[in-house]
Amino acid sequence: QKEVEQDPGPLSVPEGAIVSLNCTYSNSAFQYFMWYRQYSRKGPELLMYTYSSGNKEDGRFTAQVDKSSKYISLFIRDSQPSDSATYLCAMSYETSGSRLTFGEGTQLTVNP
Amino acid sequence: NAGVTQTPKFQVLKTGQSMTLQCAQDMNHNSMYWYRQDPGMGLRLIYYSASEGTTDKGEVPNGYNVSRLNKREFSLRLESAAPSQTSVYFCASRSGAVNTGELFFGEGSRLTVL
C-alpha cells in the first residue's frame, strides 16, 4: 500500500467551477503538507504549504488538512483554463526537510 | 533566473549503455535531489544530497549512482541502462535552512531505453 494515495483522474470541469482535489495518507507522523502544480512537460512548482491541521487560503486556492482523518484537500474557486495542470500532494515528517513523499498526481482540465 | 538546470532534456539509449544526467542550481541551496516520474507511480526519490559532500539513497536507488560534485552540481549516472529506467527524471533543490517544503525543480530529462 502506498503511503500517500491520490486519485489520478483525469478530472474535467467547466470554467468557473469549484474544484476539489484530495489525498489520503497512512503515516500519522506526517506534519508538513504541500500541493505542487505541474504543467505539461514542466517540473512541479510549489502552490500551497501548510503545517499540521487547519486551513490556509491564498487567492482562489484553499488547502485543508485533517490529521485525525489523515486527509488533505485543495480547493480551487472560480477555476480558469490556466489552472489546467497536474496537481500533486506531498508531505514530510522530518523537520530537517530532507525528504518529501508525493502522491501520484491528479490531472485537471478546465474547459472554457 | 536559471534556477535548476538539467541536461540533456532528451536522450535515447540502448540497453546496457551508460550515461550521466547533469544538474546544476544557482540558488545556493544546500540540498539536492533526483526523482523519477512514471505514470501511475508519481514522483519517486532516487537519491538525495542533504549537503555538499553527503549523499543518501532514496526509495528507488538500484541501478543508479550519484555524485555531489560541489554545492551547485549533482549528477545522476546510469551505469548499464535497462528498459525499466525509461522515465522522466527531475532534479530538485531546497535551501534546507527551514522546512518550508519548497523544492525547486528543473524541467526534466526524458530518457528512453530501448
Chai-1 contact restraints between the chains, C-beta under 6 A:
chainA,res_idxA,chainB,res_idxB,connection_type,confidence,min_distance_angstrom,max_distance_angstrom,comment,restraint_id
A,Y32,B,N99,contact,1.0,0.0,6.0,A-B,restraint_1
A,Y32,B,G101,contact,1.0,0.0,6.0,A-B,restraint_2
A,M34,B,G101,contact,1.0,0.0,6.0,A-B,restraint_3
A,K42,B,E107,contact,1.0,0.0,6.0,A-B,restraint_4
A,G43,B,F90,contact,1.0,0.0,6.0,A-B,restraint_5
A,G43,B,F105,contact,1.0,0.0,6.0,A-B,restraint_6
A,G43,B,G106,contact,1.0,0.0,6.0,A-B,restraint_7
A,G43,B,E107,contact,1.0,0.0,6.0,A-B,restraint_8
A,G43,B,G108,contact,1.0,0.0,6.0,A-B,restraint_9
A,P44,B,F105,contact,1.0,0.0,6.0,A-B,restraint_10
A,L46,B,E102,contact,1.0,0.0,6.0,A-B,restraint_11
A,Y49,B,G101,contact,1.0,0.0,6.0,A-B,restraint_12
A,T95,B,N99,contact,1.0,0.0,6.0,A-B,restraint_13
A,G97,B,N99,contact,1.0,0.0,6.0,A-B,restraint_14
A,S98,B,A50,contact,1.0,0.0,6.0,A-B,restraint_15
A,F102,B,G42,contact,1.0,0.0,6.0,A-B,restraint_16
A,F102,B,L43,contact,1.0,0.0,6.0,A-B,restraint_17
A,G103,B,G42,contact,1.0,0.0,6.0,A-B,restraint_18
A,E104,B,G42,contact,1.0,0.0,6.0,A-B,restraint_19
A,G105,B,G42,contact,1.0,0.0,6.0,A-B,restraint_20
